[in-house]
Amino acid sequence: MGGETKPGRGVKSWAQRHLNAGFAAGFLLVLLTYLVVSQQFAATAPNVVTTKGSRVADKRVIGGAGDAGLEKKREQEWQPKAAAAVEEQEPDKKDASGAVPTEESPKRDDADAKPSETTDKVVCNTDGPVSETCDLEGDIRINGSALSVTFVPSSPSERQEWKIRPYSRRTMAGIEKVTVTQLDSPQDPAAPPCAVTHDAPAVLFALGGLTGNYWHDFSDVLVPLFAASRRYGGDVVFLVSNIQPWWLGKYEAVVRRLSNHDAVDLDRDATVRCFRRLTVGLRLHKELTIVPELSPPGGPDGHRVTMADFTAFLRDTYALPRAAPATPSPERKPRLLLIQRPHYRRLENVPEVKKAAEAAGFEVTVASPRADAPVVETARMVNSHDVLVGVHGAGLTNAVFLPPGAVAIQVVPYGKLERMARVDFGEPVADMGLKYLEYGVSAEESTLLEMLGRDHPVIKDPESVHRSGWDKVAEWYLGKQDVRIDVNRFAPTLAQAMEYLRRQR
């Protein structure tokens, strides 16, 4: 009995040590496996970027103090009645499907077809100074009637969702938002099967909003659409929400030049369309112009497009013959186009202004462009002139058709409106390659003086009117004011325009 051996503490401690060592080795193996797998996932995960308030440090980009008033002006200057009139006067432009009749898009009807592999990319800006946009590259599936874009990642990823208003002004009421969803797995059952797979990229945008106002047609849609799509050289599909058939008809020549494919009425399109590249929303860089640094790279010749590229594109689209202004000579007077507005901010002494311009050496045409006039008709008339003159308003948008090197003179109404005038037209005109001149109306040249008297705050203290809010500024200085130009005071501006043209030799 005394020689029997019992399991003692030595055996137990030896077993415990080996057991602990086994646990440690197992833990290290699991940790190593985790690190290897996570590296592989990191190497193949989609490139997802959400940007906030992206902007260039440049005074030309929209944003900053005081712009709330300018933005409110956009909404107040919308003329839905004019838009409706144009729609009624162009019944032949309407189409039940909303598609611009162009050549058939190249399509593949194979459901669930997968285009060639590329690097996944999702870059969304939902808090920019003016616009909301998403740029996507990879497996993109669009259900138009549901206003949904589904991004299927090529490897496991974080599920994310963005709400994008595809109109260029993200605060615009009445424009439905598009839901952009990145799924978390290539096998996610939420991915809708492709009904049609497109080889071409797409741009998804909305109409409505402030369209119908001529200036907004260009600033809000045509210019940013050109910036977003010109790099594709026509091989791009337009997916249009809140489609306006009359609008696509009015600007059909521009739409045809930008896209060789049918425009899709997104809201009524229940087909799941699949793309490899998509832009959701239009990015408004700056009023009525393009900031090259903000343009997507890769135009037809590899550069970032500019506003001068846009106006050259318009001259080509509408076959405008003149790419330079006339040089003054005894045989050839430069031609000046004086625009007369049909309502508020009218010129009350057009005959006197015309006579003063003729005395300065110009051949003068007076015109009041009609909202229902074919764009090509207006473009050809404007392009035949060397100088454009008008009171602040949508008519000055026609500067886009002037030949490079021509002159645009903006008559700025009374009421401390110079900053707004330069943002809306002054800076864009310079970006077009034109000479910009500005004539500021004095109190004595405004009908407000006779209406209110010299001691009224609207005349005596415009700054106080601005402090009271944009509604009052718009009411008085834009909505109740006409202009009678002092031709003697205006003469130096006309002389400056003539001298500039002489130096163009």
C-alpha positions in Angstrom: 0.0 0.0 0.0 2.9 2.3 0.9 4.4 1.9 -2.7 1.3 2.8 -4.6 1.8 5.9 -6.8 -1.0 8.5 -6.9 -1.5 11.1 -9.6 0.3 14.0 -8.1 0.7 17.8 -8.7 3.6 17.3 -11.1 1.6 15.3 -13.7 -1.3 17.8 -13.4 1.0 20.9 -13.9 2.6 19.2 -16.9 -0.8 18.5 -18.6 -1.9 22.1 -17.8 1.2 23.5 -19.4 0.7 21.6 -22.6 -3.0 22.5 -22.6 -2.2 26.2 -22.3 0.4 25.9 -25.0 -2.2 24.4 -27.3 -4.6 27.2 -26.6 -2.0 29.8 -27.3 -1.0 28.1 -30.6 -4.6 27.9 -31.7 -5.2 31.5 -30.9 -2.2 32.6 -33.0 -3.4 30.5 -35.9 -6.9 32.1 -35.8 -5.3 35.6 -35.6 -3.0 34.9 -38.5 -6.0 33.6 -40.6 -8.0 36.7 -39.8 -5.2 39.0 -40.8 -4.7 37.3 -44.1 -8.4 37.2 -45.0 -8.9 40.8 -44.0 -6.0 41.9 -46.2 -7.6 40.1 -49.2 -11.0 41.8 -48.6 -9.3 45.1 -48.3 -7.5 44.6 -51.6 -10.7 43.9 -53.4 -13.3 46.1 -51.6 -15.0 48.8 -53.7 -13.7 52.3 -53.6 -16.5 54.1 -51.8 -16.2 57.8 -51.1 -18.8 60.1 -49.6 -17.8 63.7 -49.9 -19.1 66.7 -48.0 -19.2 70.2 -49.3 -16.6 69.7 -52.0 -15.6 72.9 -53.6 -12.6 74.7 -55.2 -11.1 77.5 -53.3 -12.1 80.0 -55.9 -14.4 82.9 -55.7 -16.0 81.8 -58.9 -17.6 78.7 -57.4 -21.1 79.0 -56.1 -21.2 79.2 -52.3 -20.6 81.7 -49.6 -22.4 84.5 -47.8 -25.2 86.2 -49.6 -25.9 83.4 -52.0 -29.2 82.5 -50.3 -30.7 85.6 -51.8 -29.4 84.8 -55.3 -30.8 81.3 -55.0 -34.2 82.6 -54.0 -34.1 84.9 -57.0 -33.8 81.7 -59.2 -37.1 80.4 -57.8 -38.9 83.8 -58.1 -37.9 84.3 -61.7 -39.3 81.0 -62.8 -42.0 81.7 -65.4 -44.3 78.6 -65.5 -46.8 80.4 -67.7 -44.1 81.0 -70.3 -43.1 77.4 -70.1 -46.7 76.2 -70.6 -47.1 78.6 -73.5 -44.1 77.1 -75.3 -45.4 73.6 -74.6 -48.8 74.5 -76.1 -47.1 76.1 -79.2 -45.0 73.1 -79.9 -47.4 70.1 -80.0 -45.4 68.4 -82.7 -42.5 68.2 -80.3 -44.4 66.1 -77.8 -44.1 62.3 -77.6 -46.0 59.9 -75.4 -42.8 58.1 -74.4 -40.9 61.3 -73.8 -38.0 60.1 -75.9 -36.0 62.2 -78.3 -36.3 60.4 -81.6 -32.7 59.4 -82.3 -31.0 56.3 -83.6 -31.5 53.1 -81.6 -29.3 52.5 -78.6 -27.0 49.4 -78.8 -28.5 47.0 -76.3 -28.1 43.4 -75.2 -31.3 41.7 -74.1 -29.5 39.0 -72.2 -30.8 39.1 -68.6 -28.2 39.0 -65.9 -25.4 39.6 -68.4 -22.3 40.9 -66.6 -20.2 43.5 -68.5 -16.4 43.3 -68.3 -14.8 43.6 -64.9 -13.5 47.0 -63.8 -12.6 48.5 -60.5 -15.6 49.3 -58.4 -16.1 53.0 -57.6 -18.8 54.9 -55.8 -18.2 58.6 -55.2 -21.2 60.5 -53.8 -21.5 64.2 -52.8 -24.7 64.8 -50.9 -23.7 68.1 -49.2 -22.2 70.2 -51.9 -22.9 74.0 -52.1 -25.5 73.6 -54.7 -25.8 70.1 -56.2 -26.0 66.4 -55.2 -24.3 63.9 -57.4 -23.1 60.3 -57.4 -20.5 58.8 -59.8 -20.5 55.0 -60.0 -18.4 52.5 -61.9 -19.0 48.7 -61.7 -22.2 46.6 -61.7 -25.0 49.2 -61.7 -28.7 48.3 -62.0 -31.4 50.9 -62.4 -35.1 50.5 -61.8 -36.4 53.7 -63.3 -40.1 53.6 -62.2 -38.9 53.0 -58.6 -36.2 55.7 -59.0 -33.7 53.3 -57.6 -30.0 52.7 -58.4 -28.5 49.5 -57.1 -24.7 49.0 -57.0 -23.6 45.4 -56.7 -20.0 45.2 -55.3 -17.6 42.7 -56.7 -16.7 41.6 -53.2 -18.2 41.9 -49.7 -18.6 45.6 -48.7 -20.4 47.8 -46.3 -24.1 48.5 -47.3 -24.7 52.2 -47.9 -27.5 54.3 -49.2 -27.7 57.9 -50.6 -30.7 60.0 -51.6 -29.8 62.2 -54.6 -32.0 64.9 -56.1 -30.9 64.7 -59.7 -31.7 68.4 -60.5 -28.8 70.7 -60.5 -30.1 72.7 -57.5 -30.5 70.2 -54.6 -33.0 72.4 -52.7 -35.5 72.5 -55.6 -39.0 71.4 -54.5 -41.0 69.1 -56.7 -38.1 67.0 -57.9 -38.2 63.4 -56.6 -35.0 62.0 -55.1 -33.3 58.9 -56.5 -32.2 56.2 -54.0 -28.6 55.0 -54.6 -27.9 51.8 -52.7 -24.6 49.9 -52.4 -25.3 46.3 -51.5 -23.0 44.4 -49.1 -22.4 41.4 -51.2 -22.2 40.2 -54.8 -24.7 37.5 -53.8 -27.2 39.9 -52.1 -30.7 38.8 -53.2 -31.8 42.4 -53.3 -29.9 42.9 -56.6 -32.6 43.1 -59.3 -31.8 41.0 -62.4 -30.8 42.9 -65.6 -33.4 43.1 -68.3 -31.2 45.2 -70.6 -27.5 45.7 -70.4 -26.1 48.8 -72.1 -22.5 49.1 -73.3 -22.7 52.9 -73.1 -22.4 54.9 -69.9 -25.4 56.9 -68.6 -26.2 60.3 -67.1 -29.3 60.4 -64.9 -30.9 63.9 -64.4 -34.2 65.6 -63.8 -36.0 68.3 -65.7 -38.8 70.5 -64.3 -37.6 72.8 -61.5 -36.9 76.2 -63.0 -36.7 75.1 -66.6 -39.0 77.1 -68.8 -37.0 80.2 -67.9 -34.5 80.6 -70.7 -31.6 81.5 -68.4 -32.3 78.5 -66.2 -32.6 76.2 -69.2 -29.0 76.9 -69.9 -27.6 77.4 -66.4 -29.4 74.6 -64.6 -29.5 71.9 -67.4 -27.7 72.5 -70.7 -24.4 73.7 -69.3 -24.0 71.1 -66.5 -25.3 68.4 -68.9 -22.6 69.3 -71.4 -19.9 69.2 -68.7 -21.1 65.8 -67.5 -21.5 64.1 -70.9 -19.3 65.7 -73.5 -16.3 63.4 -72.6 -18.2 60.4 -74.0 -18.4 61.9 -77.5 -22.1 61.1 -77.9 -21.9 57.5 -76.7 -24.0 58.1 -73.6 -27.6 57.3 -72.5 -29.7 60.1 -70.9 -32.0 58.8 -68.2 -34.5 61.6 -67.6 -36.7 61.9 -64.5 -39.6 64.3 -64.5 -39.3 64.4 -68.2 -40.6 67.5 -70.1 -41.2 66.5 -73.8 -41.6 70.1 -74.9 -38.2 70.9 -73.3 -36.5 68.0 -75.1 -38.1 69.2 -78.3 -37.0 72.8 -77.9 -33.4 71.8 -77.3 -33.5 68.7 -79.5 -30.5 69.7 -81.6 -28.3 70.0 -78.4 -29.6 66.7 -77.0 -29.0 64.9 -80.2 -25.4 66.2 -80.4 -24.6 65.2 -76.8 -26.2 61.7 -77.0 -26.5 59.3 -79.9 -29.1 57.2 -78.0 -32.8 57.6 -77.1 -33.5 59.6 -74.0 -35.3 57.3 -71.5 -38.4 58.5 -69.6 -37.2 57.2 -66.3 -40.4 57.6 -64.3 -42.3 55.3 -66.7 -39.5 52.8 -67.4 -40.1 49.6 -65.4 -37.2 47.9 -67.2 -34.1 47.1 -65.1 -31.3 48.6 -67.1 -27.7 47.8 -66.3 -24.6 49.9 -66.9 -20.9 49.9 -66.0 -20.7 53.6 -65.5 -23.3 56.1 -64.3 -23.5 59.7 -63.1 -26.6 60.5 -61.0 -27.4 64.2 -60.9 -26.0 67.3 -62.6 -23.3 69.3 -60.9 -23.7 73.1 -61.1 -20.2 74.6 -60.8 -21.2 78.2 -61.1 -24.1 80.1 -62.6 -24.2 79.8 -66.4 -20.6 78.5 -66.8 -18.1 75.7 -66.2 -15.2 75.6 -63.8 -12.7 73.4 -65.6 -11.2 72.1 -62.4 -14.6 70.7 -61.5 -15.2 69.1 -64.9 -14.8 65.4 -65.2 -11.5 64.6 -67.1 -11.4 62.7 -70.4 -13.1 64.8 -73.0 -12.9 63.8 -76.7 -9.3 65.1 -76.8 -8.5 64.3 -73.2 -8.9 67.8 -71.6 -11.5 69.1 -69.1 -14.2 71.1 -70.8 -14.6 74.8 -70.4 -17.4 77.3 -71.1 -15.6 78.3 -74.3 -15.9 74.7 -75.3 -19.7 74.9 -74.7 -20.2 78.0 -76.8 -18.1 76.4 -79.6 -20.3 73.3 -79.3 -23.4 75.5 -79.7 -22.0 77.2 -82.8 -21.3 73.9 -84.4 -24.6 72.4 -83.3 -26.6 75.3 -84.9 -24.2 75.8 -87.8 -23.5 79.4 -86.8 -21.1 80.9 -89.4 -19.2 83.5 -87.4 -16.4 82.6 -85.0 -15.0 86.2 -84.7 -16.5 89.7 -84.6 -16.3 92.2 -87.4 -13.4 94.7 -87.4 -14.8 98.3 -87.7 -14.0 99.9 -91.0 -15.5 102.6 -93.3 -17.0 99.8 -95.4 -18.3 97.7 -92.5 -19.9 98.9 -89.3 -20.0 96.5 -86.4 -23.6 95.3 -85.6 -25.2 95.9 -82.2 -28.2 94.0 -81.0 -30.3 95.8 -78.5 -32.6 93.5 -76.5 -35.9 94.9 -75.3 -37.6 93.0 -72.5 -41.3 92.3 -72.9 -42.2 93.2 -69.3 -40.5 94.7 -66.1 -37.0 96.1 -66.5 -37.9 97.4 -69.9 -36.0 100.1 -71.7 -38.3 103.1 -71.9 -36.3 105.1 -74.4 -35.3 102.5 -77.0 -35.3 105.0 -79.9 -32.8 107.3 -78.1 -30.5 104.4 -77.2 -30.6 103.2 -80.7 -29.7 106.6 -82.0 -26.8 106.9 -79.6 -25.4 103.6 -80.6 -25.7 104.6 -84.3 -23.9 107.8 -83.5 -21.1 105.7 -81.9 -20.6 103.9 -85.2 -22.8 100.8 -84.9 -25.5 99.3 -87.1 -28.3 98.7 -84.7 -31.0 96.0 -84.5 -33.7 96.1 -81.8 -35.3 92.8 -80.9 -37.4 91.2 -78.3 -36.8 87.4 -78.6 -39.9 85.3 -78.3 -40.1 82.4 -75.8 -41.6 80.2 -78.5 -39.1 81.1 -81.2 -37.0 78.1 -82.5 -33.6 78.3 -80.8 -31.8 78.1 -84.1 -33.6 81.2 -85.3 -32.5 83.2 -82.2 -29.0 81.7 -82.4 -28.4 82.8 -86.0 -29.7 86.3 -85.3 -27.4 86.8 -82.3 -24.4 85.3 -84.0 -24.7 87.9 -86.8 -24.0 90.7 -84.4 -20.8 91.9 -82.7 -22.3 93.6 -79.6 -25.2 92.5 -77.4 -26.9 95.1 -75.1 -29.7 94.4 -72.6 -31.0 95.1 -69.1 -30.3 92.3 -66.6 -32.6 89.4 -67.5 -32.9 86.1 -69.4 -32.4 87.7 -72.8 -28.7 88.2 -72.0 -28.4 84.4 -72.0 -28.1 84.7 -75.8 -24.5 85.8 -75.4 -23.7 82.1 -75.7 -24.3 82.5 -79.5 -22.1 85.6 -80.0 -18.8 85.0 -81.9 -15.7 84.8 -79.6 -14.2 88.3 -79.1 -17.6 90.0 -79.3 -18.9 92.4 -76.6 -21.8 92.0 -74.1 -23.0 95.0 -72.3 -25.3 94.4 -69.2 -27.4 97.3 -68.1 -27.7 96.8 -64.3 -30.9 98.1 -62.7 -30.8 100.5 -59.8 -30.6 99.0 -56.3 -27.2 97.6 -55.5 -27.6 94.7 -57.9 -24.0 94.7 -59.2 -22.9 91.5 -57.4 -25.9 89.5 -58.7 -25.4 90.9 -62.2 -21.8 89.8 -62.3 -22.5 86.3 -61.0 -25.3 85.7 -63.4 -23.7 87.2 -66.5 -20.5 89.1 -66.0 -18.3 86.2 -65.0 -20.0 83.7 -67.4 -19.6 86.1 -70.3 -15.8 86.4 -69.6 -15.6 82.6 -69.5 -17.2 82.5 -72.9 -14.3 84.5 -74.4 -16.3 87.7 -74.7 -15.6 91.2 -73.5 -17.9 92.1 -70.7 -19.0 95.7 -70.0 -21.4 96.9 -67.3 -23.5 100.0 -67.2 -25.0 100.8 -63.7 -28.4 102.6 -63.8 -28.6 105.7 -61.5 -31.6 106.6 -59.5 -32.4 109.4 -62.0 -32.6 106.7 -64.8 -35.0 104.5 -62.8 -38.8 104.8 -63.0 -38.8 104.0 -59.2 -37.7 107.6 -58.6 -40.8 109.0 -60.2 -43.0 106.4 -58.6 -41.7 106.7 -55.0 -39.9 110.0 -54.6 -36.4 110.7 -53.7 -36.9 110.3 -49.9 -38.3 106.8 -50.1 -36.0 104.1 -48.7 -36.0 102.2 -52.0 -34.3 105.2 -53.6 -32.5 106.8 -50.6 -31.2 103.7 -48.9 -31.0 100.5 -51.1 -28.9 98.8 -48.4 -31.8 98.9 -46.0 -34.0 97.2 -48.6 -31.4 94.5 -48.9 -31.4 94.1 -45.1 -35.1 93.6 -45.1 -34.9 90.5 -47.2 -34.7 89.2 -50.8 -38.5 89.4 -51.2 -38.4 93.2 -51.0 -35.3 93.4 -53.3 -37.0 91.3 -55.9 -40.3 93.2 -55.6 -38.9 96.7 -56.1 -35.7 96.5 -58.0 -36.5 93.5 -60.3 -40.3 93.5 -60.5 -41.4 97.2 -60.4 -38.6 99.0 -62.2 -38.1 100.1 -65.8 -35.1 102.0 -67.1 -34.6 105.2 -69.0 -30.9 105.4 -70.0 -29.2 108.7 -70.0 -27.6 108.4 -73.4 -24.9 111.0 -72.7 -23.9 108.9 -69.6 -24.1 105.7 -71.7 -21.9 107.1 -74.6 -18.5 106.2 -73.0 -19.6 102.5 -72.6 -20.6 102.4 -76.3 -17.2 104.0 -77.2 -15.4 101.4 -75.1 -17.1 98.6 -76.9 -16.2 100.1 -80.3 -12.5 100.6 -79.2 -12.3 97.0 -78.1 -13.5 95.7 -81.5 -11.0 97.9 -83.2 -8.2 96.3 -81.2 -9.3 92.8 -82.4 -7.5 93.3 -85.7 
